[in-house]
Amino acid sequence: MIGRLNHVAIAVPDLELATATYRDTLGASVSEPLALPGHGVTVVFVELPNTRIELLQPLGKDSPVARFLEKNPAGGMHHLCYEVDDIRAAAAGLKAKGARILGDGEPRIGAHGRPVLFLHPKDFCGTLIELEQA
């Protein structure tokens, strides 16, 4: 069902500092910040030859990432994102197997302009999973 790893997301308390670390210390190519109010975050993508790192900073105190940072003030890995060919078919198959889809279960448009869903971490070894339609 899942395809390639699209990105690893890291929640950070200071997006500017995290961007500088990846760009200046590690020499990575880093995108411009992109605010995603519907997801409650501002993101930056670190481009790697085989995948991306998504740096996430909350947009306000109601953001799920803000709650994550309350528990992990220094930041840390937030989720893994895998590509799927058909997000609705993937969601139906996962629900049939007992997996929980977060939110209302309907795909929303993500940072890459494609539909995304998030899966409950308790169903996936304690890891929040994002599915993105390829």
C-alpha positions, 0 to 999 in steps of 0.5 A: 500500500505505502510507497516511498518515504516522502519526508520526515517531519521534525517539530522545532521551537525556532524555525529560523534557527533550525533552517540555519542549522540545516542550511549553514551547518549541514550545507543542505538546500532549504526552501522558503517558509510556507505558512499552512493555516489549515494545518496550524504550522509553518513549514520549511523543506530540507531537500535531500537526494532521496527524500526531504526533512520537513521542519514544522513550527506551530502557527499559534497555541492551538496547533497540534505542533504547539501541543507536541512542543509543550511535551518536547520543548527542544523539538523532535521527530513529529511524523513520517510521511509515506506516498500512496497512489490513491489516498481514498482507497488507502483510507478505506483499506486502513479503516477496514483493518481497524486503523484510525484516521485522525480528524474527520477522516477526509483528506486535506490539501497538504504542503505539496498541494496534494491530499493528505491524511494522518493516522493515529500513532497508537496504531503504528508503533507510537509514530504519527503517520501522514499519507500523501497522494503521489 
